[in-house]
């Protein structure tokens, strides 16, 4: 048993060693986070962030994250890291978000940007690669956004993926794989998955691209005809010899004309594609033109959102190429503090109920004393009148 555990531990260490962690942020070094995160100055009315673990938490230090502090504000802040491409690799984006204020309308999502994003000028028009996370507003909008950028457009997942709406911390994970599959997880559990090709309204675009590619190939073949037609034109007037044996000699294709049957200066029009010897080549690489989940220059992650009531806390950011590493990181952070967080909230709730009951009893007692005094006063007056 000990040997088996030892082998498992070695495998786990090897797995961690093979994982590439592009970005990881837990805010464990106090106010030094300000050296890594750049607030946008695009608008003087942008709201401010502070480092806080909130009113209730599982661990006072480990649960500290970026918290919105002002109601009815836009927020914009980002952190840069070494640029990378996820071409041919899995991409995992993960973080925790806690709507301590019980969000009524506002965003809790993150955005992943190209490395050349202007952090000081970050705003709603800044181009991003991926937008992922919860968005809540009223009774209608309670969803998880998964928006991908390609072909100079933003494309949303067509499925309705519901987010958590309570006041506790939740773990959100997005996995994009090179085989064009994806997975959206909440609290470590998969709640939506499938094909990027079909779940992002991309099939129609791909059909258009395929048709365009085939048309382009045929046009190229036609251009090639104009250049090579002298060498590749069949003599349509020739007939099959009477002694031709198809079983022994194969299919008869007719002789090749070495020169065109027209005078100089005339265009080679009327060449039938049925006798055209070049095989029309279809573009089998059109799929590679759609980098549906591949981005060449990923270099920043940020929060660019609006909130009516502030108080949301963002923490435990992770960008990696390894699903297992992300899972273990989630267990070591959110997994360790989720239970104590709920326990602290329950204790505070009981304390609030106790205080409310005490205040109610005190008010009733004061009201009783007042009524007693009022009754005594009324009786005294009646006796005096008599």
N, C-alpha and C positions, 0 to 999 in steps of 0.2 A: 504494500500500500504506500509506504514511504517513497519507494522508488518511483511509483507511478506519479505521485504528487510532485516529486522532483523533476520528472520529465515534463509534466504539464507546466511547471513554473519556467522551465527552460524554453519551452515552446512559446509561452506568453512573452517572455523577455525578447525572444527572437522576433516575434510579431511586432512588438513595439519598436524594435530597432529598424525593422523594414518600413515602418510607416513614415510618411513624410508629413510633418506638421508645418503648414504654411503660416498659420497664425493661431495664437492661443492667448486668451486674456481672462484672468480671474480677479484682478484688482486686489492683489494680496500685499502690495507695497505702499499702501496709503495714498497720499496725494501725488505720488510720482506718476500716476496715470495721466496727469496733465502733460507730461513730457511725450506721451505716445498718442494721445487723442487731440485732434485739432478742431476747435469749434469754428463754425462758419461765421464770417462777418458780412455775409451778403445782405443781411437785413438786421438792422439795429433792434428790431422787435422779436428776434429769435429768442426762444426760451433758454434758460440755463440748466445745466446738469450739475448734480452734486453726487458725491460718493456716499451711499447709505445702504444699510441693511433693512431699513423700514421700521415699522412699528412692531412687527412680530417677525421672527426668523428662526431658523434652525441652528445657526451659528453666527454670532455677531460679526465676526471677521470674514469668514468664508462666504457669507451671503451678501456682502457689500458689492454693490454694482452701481451703474450709472442710473440715477433717478431724475425724472423730469420734476420740475419744481414750480412751474407757473401755469395757471389755468389759461385756456384759450390761446395757446401759442403754437407756432411752428417751431420745430427743433431740427438742427442740422449739425452733426459732428461725425468725425471719421478718424480712422487709424490706418496708416500705411504699412505695408510689409514688402518683402522682396518679391518682385513680379515673377509670375510663373504661368505656364500653360498646362491645362489639364487634358490636352489632346491625348487620346488613347488611355486615359486614366479615370478612375472613379473620383468624383468630387463630392465631399461631404461638408455641409454647412450646418453648424449646430450652435445653439445658445439657449439661455433660459430667460424667461420674461415673467414678471409678476405684476399684475394689475392690482396693487394693494388698495387702490381707491375704488375698486369695483367699477371698471371702465364702463362709461355710458356711451362715449363716442370718441374714437381716436385710434391711432395705429400703434402696433407693437411689433412691427416687422423690421427686418434689416435689409440693407442693399449691399451688393458686392459690385465694386467699380473697377474700371480699367486703371492701370497704374498712373496714367497721366491726368487723373481727375484733379481739378483745382480745389483743394480742400478748403481754402479760405473763402472760396466763392461757391461752396456747395449749396445747392438749392433744388427745388422740385424739377427743374429743367436739366439738371446734370445727368448725362448719360450713364446708365448702369447696365451691368450684365444680367444680374439676378436680383429679384426682389422676393423675399420669402418671410412669411410669418403672419401672425394674427392681425385682423382688422375688425373692429367692433363699432357699430353705430346704430343705436336704437334696436328695434326688434327685427329689422330686415337684414342687416349686415353683421354676421358673426362667422366669419370665414377665415381660412388660411390662404393667403395669396401665394401663388407660385408663378412668377412672371419671368420669362426668358427673352433675351434680346438676340435677334439674328435677322439678317436681311434688312437691316436698318429699321426694324420694327420691334415693338414689344408684343409678346404673345402670352396670353394667360391660359392656365389650365382650365379646360372647359368643365371640369367636375366641381361640384360644390363640396369643399372640404371644411368641415366645421371645426372651430377652435374652442378652447376652454374659455369660460366666461366668469369664473370665480376669482377670488382674490389671492389665490395661492400661486406659488412659483411652479412653472411648467417648463418642460424640456422640449424644444422643437428641433427636429432634425430633417434635413433634406439631403437625399442621396441621388446623384446623377451618375449613371454608369455609361461606359463607352459603348455598350450594346444597345443604347437608346432605351433602357428601362430606368424607372425612377421609383423612389420610395419616400413617402412623407410619414414621419413618425412623431407622435406626441407622447411624452413620458416613456420613451423607449418602445412603444407599441406601434406597429404599422397601422395607419388608418386609411391610407390610400396608396396605390401603386399601379403600375401599368407601363404603357409604351408612350414615350415622349412624342413619337411620330403621330400617334392617333389621339392623344389626350390634350394636344395643344393646337387643334385646328390647323394642322400642318399638311394633312394629306392633300387638300386641294391645291395648296401652294406647290407641293412636290409634283403633283400631276401636271400643273402648268409648266413647271420647270422641265419635267421630263419631255412634255410635248415640244417645248421650246428647243430642248437639246436635240431631239430627233429631227425637228425642222431645220435646225442649224446644220446637222450632219448631212441632211439631204441637199441643202443648199451648197455645202462644201463639196458634196459628191458631184453636183451639177457643175460647179466651177471646175472641178477636176476633169469633168467630161470635156469642157471647152479646151482644156490644155492637152489632154491625152487622147482625144477622140480619133486621131489619125491611126493610132496603134490598136484601138479597141473597138472597131466597128465591124459587125458581121455583114456578109454579103447576103442580104435578104432575098435577092433574086435567084440565088443558087438553090437547086433541088437535090434531094438525097439520091445518090447513085443507085441504080437498079440492083447492083450486086452487094449492096450494103447489108450485112447481117448484124442486127442489133444485139443478138445474144453473144456473138463472137467478137464483134467490133465495138460494142458499146453504143451509147446514144450518139446519134449524129448531130453535130453542132454547126456544120457549115464552115466554109472557108473564111479566113480573115482578109479583109481588104487592107492593103498597105497604104493606100491613098484615098482621100475622100472623093466621092463621085460628084464633084461640083467644081466649078471654075474658081480661080483665085478671087478673093474679095468677098465671097459669099460666106455667111455665117453657118455653122453646122447645126441648123435648126432641123427639127423633125426627127431627131434621134430618139427612138422609142426606148423607154426605160426597161422594157421587157427583153431587149437584146443588149442592154448595157452590161458589159462583163464585170465591171467592178461591183463587188458586194457592198451594199450600203451598210456602213458601220454604225451601229447604235452606240450612243454615249452611255457606257455602263458605269461611268464614274460620276453621274449627276448627283448621287446620294452624298458624295464627299463634299459637294458644294454647300450642303446644308450642315453646318456645324451646330446641330440642334442642341447639344449640351457641351460643346467645346469652345473655350475662350482662350485666346492666345496671350493675353496680357493682363491677367488678374493681378491687382496690386493694392486694393484698399477695401475696407469694410466700413459701413457707416449706418447711422440712424438719421433718416430724413423723413419726418412725419409731423402730424398734427394731433393735438390732444385738447379736448374740451376741459376735462379735469385731469390735473397732473398727479403724479405719484407712481408711475410705472418704473420698475427697476429691471435693467438689462444686465446680464452677467454670464460668465462661463462661455465666452465666445470661442469657437473652434472652427478652423478650416483645415482639412486634411484629405489624404487620398485613401484612407484606410477606415472601413466601416467598423471593424472590431475595435480599433483604437478609440473611435468616437463613442462606441458603446461603453467601453471601460471608463472613458473620461466622464461620461454622463453619470455612471454609477458612483464614481469617486467624488463627484461634486454634488449635483442635484440629488442623487440617490442617497447620499449620506445625511442630507439636511432636510429632506422633504418631510420625514416623520416628525422630528423635533419642531419643525415650523408649525405643523398642524396642532401639535400638543400645546405650544405656546399660545396659539390663537385661541384654542379651546379654553385655556386657563384665563386668558384675558377676557373672553366672552363671559365666563362664569363670574369673574370679578366685576365686570360691568353690570351684570344682572344683579349681583349682590348689592352693589352700590345704589343701583336704581331702586331696589326694594327698600333699602335703608332710607333713602331720600323720600320715598313714598310714605313709609311708616312715620318718618319725622314730620312730614307735611300733615299727615292725618292726626298725629299727636298734637301738633301746634293748632290745627284746626279744631280739635276736641277741646283743648284748653281755652281757646278763644270763645268757643260756643258756651263753655261752662261759665266763663267770666261774663259773657253777654247775658246768660240766663240769670246769674246772680244780680247783675246790674238792673235787669228788668224787674226782678222780684223786689229789690230794694226801693225802686221807684214806686211800685204799686203800694208798698207798705207806707211810704212817706205821704202818698196821696190820701191814704185812709186816715 
